[in-house]
Amino acid sequence: MSITGGDVVDLGRGLYAWLPPKRGWGLANCGLLVSPRGALWIDTPYDPLLAGQFLVESQKRLPDGAGIDRIIVTHANGDHFWGAGVLPDAEIIVTREAREHIHYDPTPQQQHALVAGSDPSTPLGAYLSRHFGVFDWSATDAVRPTTYFTGELELTLGKHTVQVSSLPPAHTAGDLIVHLPAHRTVFSGDVIFSSTPRQPGDHPVHWAGPLSNVIDACERVLATGAEVIVPGHGPVLGPAGVREHMGYLAYVRERAHALHEAGVPATEAARRVIAEGRYPDLGLPERLVVTIGSEYRHLDGSELPGVLEVMADVAAVAHETGTACTGEPA
């Protein structure tokens, strides 16, 4: 089984958003900015198949003789990053802080071996197979960024100005946002996940935090004055949708702090927040294990666990709560 398709949304003046055909783990939004002199990507799909589909759609929109020679990566999670291999000569731009998360995650081939070799009779093996088994990284080499920056970076592409701003640790250590002032558009990466009644999304997952930093990052997006926000996952939204998302983040933060104060362990706290059912339309509620666990580490100073240990807890909670086989597979 593979994932194919995806919608290309024309945002005007040579700017496009590529939105995957469904929701789930690993299905991230990407951007394309085109000028007579060339083009750039904002993020990449997860594996070579999806990245190749995005490349084909991008090439349909390029002027004759133009190529895609830069990729701005909003953060180092593979679902925004690993597809860069389909543009082997492109400059890959990330924050200096993103190096930390690159070393935290497995390489593409390590992840492929892990998913393919996991026992499907266990909660973790079944979860990995269902949500990640549709991707193929068997021949995907680790991606190496070529340009690192700190703070602010301003690029030009033809007549377009592209403002890139690094963020304090939020979704990961090394997030950035991309502001295109003339388009009144921001690509936020995963500091924003979106959902609408017509296009339900998934619960966010935050590996770094604290949630106050994620909320502050949303405020920075709003402060740009952008009218169009392309989130890391979910439908394109406006400022009102960002404020609604901030309400979700504030709720999760308040519950995590209250349960921590009450001495409830992090994974049990995630179970309790899931059971409250405040956001029933959002998929993958088990991802609250990650987000609440990250918030707990800021409250009690505990060490960052390995990603496989975290995912084992995610899979266990999904199995216990009956969400392991609900929603769309990634």
C-alpha positions, 0 to 999 in steps of 0.5 A: 500500500502506498499514498498517492495524490495531494492537493496543490493550493494556489496562494497567488503570485507564484506561491503554492501549498502542497497538501497531502491527500489524508491526515496521519503520522508523516503527512506534512504540508509543503510549499513552493515559491516560483519566480522567473529565475527559479524556485524554492521549496518550503519543507519536503514530503516524507519519502522518495515516492511522495517527494517525487509526486511533489516534484512533478507537481512543482515542475508543472509550475516552473518556467522553462529552464528554471529549477528548484535550487533551495529548500527551507526546512522548518524543522528536522523531523523526517516528514518535513526533511527526508524527501530532500534527496529528490533534489540532490543539488539543492541548498538545504537551509535549517537553523543551527539548533536543528542539528540537535533534533537530527541526532535525536531521530533515527536515520531513514534507513534505521527507521525503515529497518525498525518498522519492517522488523518490528513484531506486529503482534506487539502494540508497538510493532502493530502501531509502527506498521499501521502508521509508518509501514506505508513509507519506504526509506529502504534506499533513502540516505540521511539528508545533510543540511548545507546552510545553518543560521541563527536568528533571522535570515532574509532571502530573495527569489526574483522579486520575492522576499522570504523572511526566515525566523528561528524560534526557541525550542517548541515543536522541536529544538530548531523550529523556524517560520517562513514569512512571505510579506508580499503574499501575506502568508506564513508557513509555520511548520509544526508549531501549528497543526490545524483542523476544521469541521470539514477537514478534521486534523490530528492532535499535535505532537510536540517533542521539545516544548515547553507549551508556553514556547509553542503558544509564543511561536503562534503569537509570532505568526500572528504578529507578522500580520499574515492573512494566510497560514500554512500549518505543518499539518492540516488545512490552510487557515487564517488568524482566527484558526491560529487563535483557536489552536492556541486555545487547544494548547492552553488547555493541554498546558493547564491540564498537564500542570494540574495533573503534575501538581497532583502527582499523576505520572505523565503517561497516566496524565495523557490517558486522563486528558484523552478520556476528557474528550475535549477535542473528539474530532482530532485524530491520534489522541495518543500523541498527547503522551509525547506532548504531555511528557515533554511538558512534564520534563520542563516541570520536573527536570527529567531526562529526554527518553529515546524516541523508541521508548516514547513511541512504545508508550504512545502505542500502548496508550493507543492500544489501551484506549482503542484508538490504535485502529481508528482514523486514517493510516498515515 
